[in-house]
Amino acid sequence: MADAQAANAPPRRRDREASRRALLDAGIALFSQQGYDAATTRAIAARAGLNEQLITRYFGGKAGLLAAVYAHLLEQRDNDAAYAALPLADSASEEIGRFLHWKHEHLHAIAALLQIVVPQLVRDPALAPGFDNSITQRGAVILADRLDALKAMGKVRADADTARVAQLVIWQSLALSFLMRRFAGDRDREILLLIDIFAQEMGAGLATG
């Protein structure tokens, strides 16, 4: 759909979108390979085959490009729609566990860029407003909706705050599937076991019985 819209756009707009996409792809490659500090805007523009000044024009500078690259990669690797299309689980424990396993694979796919983005945000909190959090939050909204569906079926407590539960699950997925992986080494089996334990405990707290 997006490709069809781009094909029907005026030539100047098509050129702008093509240039923007080329800079984003070059940014993903160089930020992932070299890190934020080492990857220069000149090198990114050269890899894209474009003028360095376009980075300022389209993204406001290097920090804006990093934020846009992050959002672009999330959209490329996004699996929320596929998760939302799955049949509803039989319990909150199963639903939360499946969501966490889904996110585990997603975070593994974008780990190289996360290793650049997260430390940069810690070093410079002023960058945070430039990062679009709506893509991350989309998964939380989907999970909350699915827990609400289980609530309507009498499988989740009527007083459960599913939106807050979904937020907690999202942040737990980052802690286990990115931070633990990053700082505790390649311990995937242990991480998956912890995911299952967390899902069981959360689900038990939400269960009606």
C-alpha positions as YAML, in Angstrom:
chain: A
units: angstrom
residues:
- id: 1
  name: MET
  ca: [0.00, 0.00, 0.00]
- id: 2
  name: ALA
  ca: [2.76, 2.41, 0.98]
- id: 3
  name: ASP
  ca: [4.74, 1.50, -2.17]
- id: 4
  name: ALA
  ca: [1.67, 2.16, -4.34]
- id: 5
  name: GLN
  ca: [1.13, 5.54, -2.69]
- id: 6
  name: ALA
  ca: [4.80, 6.41, -3.22]
- id: 7
  name: ALA
  ca: [4.57, 5.44, -6.90]
- id: 8
  name: ASN
  ca: [1.60, 7.78, -7.40]
- id: 9
  name: ALA
  ca: [3.22, 10.69, -5.51]
- id: 10
  name: PRO
  ca: [4.62, 13.72, -7.37]
- id: 11
  name: PRO
  ca: [8.29, 13.29, -8.50]
- id: 12
  name: ARG
  ca: [9.67, 15.73, -5.90]
- id: 13
  name: ARG
  ca: [7.90, 13.90, -3.08]
- id: 14
  name: ARG
  ca: [9.08, 10.52, -4.41]
- id: 15
  name: ASP
  ca: [12.66, 11.82, -4.48]
- id: 16
  name: ARG
  ca: [12.34, 13.12, -0.93]
- id: 17
  name: GLU
  ca: [10.95, 9.83, 0.36]
- id: 18
  name: ALA
  ca: [13.59, 7.82, -1.48]
- id: 19
  name: SER
  ca: [16.36, 10.03, -0.07]
- id: 20
  name: ARG
  ca: [14.91, 9.81, 3.42]
- id: 21
  name: ARG
  ca: [14.67, 6.02, 3.21]
- id: 22
  name: ALA
  ca: [18.24, 5.76, 1.91]
- id: 23
  name: LEU
  ca: [19.51, 7.81, 4.87]
- id: 24
  name: LEU
  ca: [17.53, 5.67, 7.31]
- id: 25
  name: ASP
  ca: [18.93, 2.45, 5.84]
- id: 26
  name: ALA
  ca: [22.46, 3.87, 5.92]
- id: 27
  name: GLY
  ca: [21.91, 5.04, 9.50]
- id: 28
  name: ILE
  ca: [20.75, 1.57, 10.62]
- id: 29
  name: ALA
  ca: [23.85, 0.01, 9.10]
- id: 30
  name: LEU
  ca: [26.44, 2.47, 10.43]
- id: 31
  name: PHE
  ca: [24.95, 3.08, 13.87]
- id: 32
  name: SER
  ca: [24.76, -0.70, 14.37]
- id: 33
  name: GLN
  ca: [28.29, -1.33, 13.10]
- id: 34
  name: GLN
  ca: [30.14, 1.65, 14.56]
- id: 35
  name: GLY
  ca: [28.04, 3.06, 17.40]
- id: 36
  name: TYR
  ca: [26.52, 6.51, 17.73]
- id: 37
  name: ASP
  ca: [29.72, 8.49, 18.34]
- id: 38
  name: ALA
  ca: [31.84, 6.86, 15.65]
- id: 39
  name: ALA
  ca: [29.20, 6.93, 12.93]
- id: 40
  name: THR
  ca: [29.50, 10.41, 11.40]
- id: 41
  name: THR
  ca: [26.80, 12.14, 9.41]
- id: 42
  name: ARG
  ca: [29.29, 12.47, 6.56]
- id: 43
  name: ALA
  ca: [29.83, 8.69, 6.46]
- id: 44
  name: ILE
  ca: [26.09, 8.00, 6.68]
- id: 45
  name: ALA
  ca: [25.35, 10.41, 3.84]
- id: 46
  name: ALA
  ca: [28.18, 8.93, 1.76]
- id: 47
  name: ARG
  ca: [26.82, 5.42, 2.24]
- id: 48
  name: ALA
  ca: [23.40, 6.65, 1.13]
- id: 49
  name: GLY
  ca: [24.97, 8.47, -1.84]
- id: 50
  name: LEU
  ca: [23.49, 11.79, -0.73]
- id: 51
  name: ASN
  ca: [24.49, 15.25, 0.48]
- id: 52
  name: GLU
  ca: [25.25, 15.41, 4.22]
- id: 53
  name: GLN
  ca: [23.06, 18.52, 4.57]
- id: 54
  name: LEU
  ca: [19.96, 16.39, 3.88]
- id: 55
  name: ILE
  ca: [20.35, 14.81, 7.33]
- id: 56
  name: THR
  ca: [19.79, 18.20, 8.92]
- id: 57
  name: ARG
  ca: [16.98, 19.04, 6.51]
- id: 58
  name: TYR
  ca: [15.04, 15.82, 7.01]
- id: 59
  name: PHE
  ca: [15.91, 14.88, 10.60]
- id: 60
  name: GLY
  ca: [17.28, 18.00, 12.30]
- id: 61
  name: GLY
  ca: [20.73, 16.46, 12.79]
- id: 62
  name: LYS
  ca: [22.41, 13.28, 13.98]
- id: 63
  name: ALA
  ca: [20.27, 12.79, 17.12]
- id: 64
  name: GLY
  ca: [17.09, 13.19, 15.10]
- id: 65
  name: LEU
  ca: [18.39, 10.67, 12.57]
- id: 66
  name: LEU
  ca: [19.04, 8.15, 15.37]
- id: 67
  name: ALA
  ca: [15.47, 8.59, 16.64]
- id: 68
  name: ALA
  ca: [14.09, 8.17, 13.11]
- id: 69
  name: VAL
  ca: [16.30, 5.14, 12.48]
- id: 70
  name: TYR
  ca: [15.00, 3.54, 15.68]
- id: 71
  name: ALA
  ca: [11.36, 4.10, 14.67]
- id: 72
  name: HIS
  ca: [12.08, 2.91, 11.12]
- id: 73
  name: LEU
  ca: [13.69, -0.32, 12.33]
- id: 74
  name: LEU
  ca: [10.84, -0.98, 14.77]
- id: 75
  name: GLU
  ca: [8.35, -0.65, 11.92]
- id: 76
  name: GLN
  ca: [10.43, -2.92, 9.69]
- id: 77
  name: ARG
  ca: [10.72, -5.63, 12.33]
- id: 78
  name: ASP
  ca: [7.36, -5.05, 13.99]
- id: 79
  name: ASN
  ca: [5.45, -8.25, 14.78]
- id: 80
  name: ASP
  ca: [2.53, -6.79, 16.74]
- id: 81
  name: ALA
  ca: [0.03, -7.27, 13.91]
- id: 82
  name: ALA
  ca: [0.94, -10.95, 13.62]
- id: 83
  name: TYR
  ca: [0.57, -11.36, 17.38]
- id: 84
  name: ALA
  ca: [-2.81, -9.60, 17.37]
- id: 85
  name: ALA
  ca: [-4.04, -12.03, 14.69]
- id: 86
  name: LEU
  ca: [-3.36, -15.09, 16.87]
- id: 87
  name: PRO
  ca: [-6.34, -16.85, 18.50]
- id: 88
  name: LEU
  ca: [-6.98, -15.71, 22.06]
- id: 89
  name: ALA
  ca: [-5.27, -17.85, 24.71]
- id: 90
  name: ASP
  ca: [-7.25, -19.81, 27.28]
- id: 91
  name: SER
  ca: [-5.85, -17.94, 30.28]
- id: 92
  name: ALA
  ca: [-4.04, -14.75, 31.28]
- id: 93
  name: SER
  ca: [-0.89, -16.77, 32.06]
- id: 94
  name: GLU
  ca: [-0.85, -18.27, 28.59]
- id: 95
  name: GLU
  ca: [-1.60, -14.92, 26.92]
- id: 96
  name: ILE
  ca: [1.14, -13.07, 28.81]
- id: 97
  name: GLY
  ca: [3.63, -15.88, 28.24]
- id: 98
  name: ARG
  ca: [2.95, -15.95, 24.51]
- id: 99
  name: PHE
  ca: [3.29, -12.16, 24.33]
- id: 100
  name: LEU
  ca: [6.64, -12.26, 26.15]
- id: 101
  name: HIS
  ca: [7.96, -15.01, 23.88]
- id: 102
  name: TRP
  ca: [6.82, -12.96, 20.88]
- id: 103
  name: LYS
  ca: [8.65, -9.88, 22.19]
- id: 104
  name: HIS
  ca: [11.72, -11.97, 23.02]
- id: 105
  name: GLU
  ca: [12.20, -12.70, 19.33]
- id: 106
  name: HIS
  ca: [11.46, -9.09, 18.36]
- id: 107
  name: LEU
  ca: [14.00, -7.64, 20.81]
- id: 108
  name: HIS
  ca: [16.61, -10.11, 19.59]
- id: 109
  name: ALA
  ca: [16.04, -8.87, 16.02]
- id: 110
  name: ILE
  ca: [16.65, -5.22, 16.96]
- id: 111
  name: ALA
  ca: [19.27, -5.81, 19.68]
- id: 112
  name: ALA
  ca: [22.17, -4.29, 17.73]
- id: 113
  name: LEU
  ca: [20.44, -0.92, 17.46]
- id: 114
  name: LEU
  ca: [19.04, -1.06, 21.01]
- id: 115
  name: GLN
  ca: [22.63, -1.37, 22.24]
- id: 116
  name: ILE
  ca: [23.23, 2.04, 20.64]
- id: 117
  name: VAL
  ca: [19.96, 3.75, 21.55]
- id: 118
  name: VAL
  ca: [19.63, 2.80, 25.23]
- id: 119
  name: PRO
  ca: [23.11, 3.97, 26.37]
- id: 120
  name: GLN
  ca: [22.68, 7.17, 24.36]
- id: 121
  name: LEU
  ca: [19.39, 7.93, 26.12]
- id: 122
  name: VAL
  ca: [21.04, 7.28, 29.49]
- id: 123
  name: ARG
  ca: [23.90, 9.62, 28.62]
- id: 124
  name: ASP
  ca: [21.65, 12.35, 27.23]
- id: 125
  name: PRO
  ca: [18.06, 12.27, 28.59]
- id: 126
  name: ALA
  ca: [17.28, 15.36, 26.50]
- id: 127
  name: LEU
  ca: [17.10, 13.03, 23.49]
- id: 128
  name: ALA
  ca: [14.12, 11.12, 24.92]
- id: 129
  name: PRO
  ca: [11.36, 13.46, 23.62]
- id: 130
  name: GLY
  ca: [12.58, 12.87, 20.07]
- id: 131
  name: PHE
  ca: [11.93, 9.13, 20.28]
- id: 132
  name: ASP
  ca: [8.46, 8.03, 19.21]
- id: 133
  name: ASN
  ca: [7.23, 5.66, 21.90]
- id: 134
  name: SER
  ca: [3.94, 4.91, 20.17]
- id: 135
  name: ILE
  ca: [5.32, 1.86, 18.35]
- id: 136
  name: THR
  ca: [6.44, 0.27, 21.62]
- id: 137
  name: GLN
  ca: [3.17, 1.17, 23.27]
- id: 138
  name: ARG
  ca: [1.19, -0.42, 20.46]
- id: 139
  name: GLY
  ca: [2.11, -3.85, 21.79]
- id: 140
  name: ALA
  ca: [0.91, -2.89, 25.28]
- id: 141
  name: VAL
  ca: [-2.44, -1.74, 23.87]
- id: 142
  name: ILE
  ca: [-2.87, -5.03, 21.99]
- id: 143
  name: LEU
  ca: [-2.05, -7.08, 25.08]
- id: 144
  name: ALA
  ca: [-4.43, -5.03, 27.25]
- id: 145
  name: ASP
  ca: [-7.21, -5.54, 24.69]
- id: 146
  name: ARG
  ca: [-6.64, -9.30, 24.71]
- id: 147
  name: LEU
  ca: [-6.65, -9.41, 28.50]
- id: 148
  name: ASP
  ca: [-9.90, -7.41, 28.42]
- id: 149
  name: ALA
  ca: [-11.35, -10.05, 26.11]
- id: 150
  name: LEU
  ca: [-10.41, -12.72, 28.66]
- id: 151
  name: LYS
  ca: [-11.99, -10.53, 31.34]
- id: 152
  name: ALA
  ca: [-15.24, -10.44, 29.37]
- id: 153
  name: MET
  ca: [-15.13, -14.25, 29.29]
- id: 154
  name: GLY
  ca: [-14.75, -14.38, 33.08]
- id: 155
  name: LYS
  ca: [-11.14, -15.59, 32.91]
- id: 156
  name: VAL
  ca: [-9.57, -12.40, 34.34]
- id: 157
  name: ARG
  ca: [-10.64, -10.61, 37.52]
- id: 158
  name: ALA
  ca: [-13.22, -7.90, 36.89]
- id: 159
  name: ASP
  ca: [-11.19, -5.36, 38.89]
- id: 160
  name: ALA
  ca: [-7.91, -6.04, 37.05]
- id: 161
  name: ASP
  ca: [-6.27, -2.96, 35.56]
- id: 162
  name: THR
  ca: [-5.26, -4.55, 32.26]
- id: 163
  name: ALA
  ca: [-3.62, -1.39, 30.89]
- id: 164
  name: ARG
  ca: [-1.19, -1.22, 33.83]
- id: 165
  name: VAL
  ca: [-0.57, -4.95, 33.67]
- id: 166
  name: ALA
  ca: [0.31, -4.62, 29.97]
- id: 167
  name: GLN
  ca: [2.73, -1.78, 30.76]
- id: 168
  name: LEU
  ca: [4.45, -3.92, 33.38]
- id: 169
  name: VAL
  ca: [4.73, -6.81, 30.93]
- id: 170
  name: ILE
  ca: [6.25, -4.56, 28.25]
- id: 171
  name: TRP
  ca: [8.95, -3.28, 30.60]
- id: 172
  name: GLN
  ca: [9.60, -6.77, 31.91]
- id: 173
  name: SER
  ca: [10.16, -7.95, 28.35]
- id: 174
  name: LEU
  ca: [12.82, -5.28, 27.90]
- id: 175
  name: ALA
  ca: [14.50, -6.25, 31.19]
- id: 176
  name: LEU
  ca: [14.60, -9.97, 30.44]
- id: 177
  name: SER
  ca: [14.96, -10.15, 26.67]
- id: 178
  name: PHE
  ca: [17.31, -7.23, 26.14]
- id: 179
  name: LEU
  ca: [19.05, -6.13, 29.35]
- id: 180
  name: MET
  ca: [19.61, -9.60, 30.79]
- id: 181
  name: ARG
  ca: [20.74, -10.87, 27.41]
- id: 182
  name: ARG
  ca: [23.10, -7.91, 27.08]
- id: 183
  name: PHE
  ca: [24.67, -7.97, 30.54]
- id: 184
  name: ALA
  ca: [24.40, -11.61, 31.63]
- id: 185
  name: GLY
  ca: [25.56, -13.17, 28.39]
- id: 186
  name: ASP
  ca: [23.91, -15.68, 26.10]
- id: 187
  name: ARG
  ca: [21.63, -17.45, 28.58]
- id: 188
  name: ASP
  ca: [18.57, -17.86, 26.42]
- id: 189
  name: ARG
  ca: [17.31, -21.02, 28.11]
- id: 190
  name: GLU
  ca: [17.37, -19.35, 31.51]
- id: 191
  name: ILE
  ca: [15.70, -16.20, 30.17]
- id: 192
  name: LEU
  ca: [12.90, -18.23, 28.59]
- id: 193
  name: LEU
  ca: [12.40, -20.07, 31.88]
- id: 194
  name: LEU
  ca: [12.14, -16.75, 33.72]
- id: 195
  name: ILE
  ca: [9.65, -15.53, 31.13]
- id: 196
  name: ASP
  ca: [7.47, -18.58, 31.80]
- id: 197
  name: ILE
  ca: [7.70, -18.12, 35.58]
- id: 198
  name: PHE
  ca: [6.82, -14.42, 35.33]
- id: 199
  name: ALA
  ca: [3.84, -15.19, 33.07]
- id: 200
  name: GLN
  ca: [2.57, -17.86, 35.44]
- id: 201
  name: GLU
  ca: [2.83, -15.58, 38.48]
- id: 202
  name: MET
  ca: [1.20, -12.63, 36.71]
- id: 203
  name: GLY
  ca: [-1.55, -14.83, 35.36]
- id: 204
  name: ALA
  ca: [-2.22, -16.33, 38.78]
- id: 205
  name: GLY
  ca: [-2.74, -12.84, 40.16]
- id: 206
  name: LEU
  ca: [-5.25, -12.05, 37.41]
- id: 207
  name: ALA
  ca: [-7.17, -15.31, 37.54]
- id: 208
  name: THR
  ca: [-10.72, -15.35, 38.88]
- id: 209
  name: GLY
  ca: [-10.49, -18.74, 40.57]
...
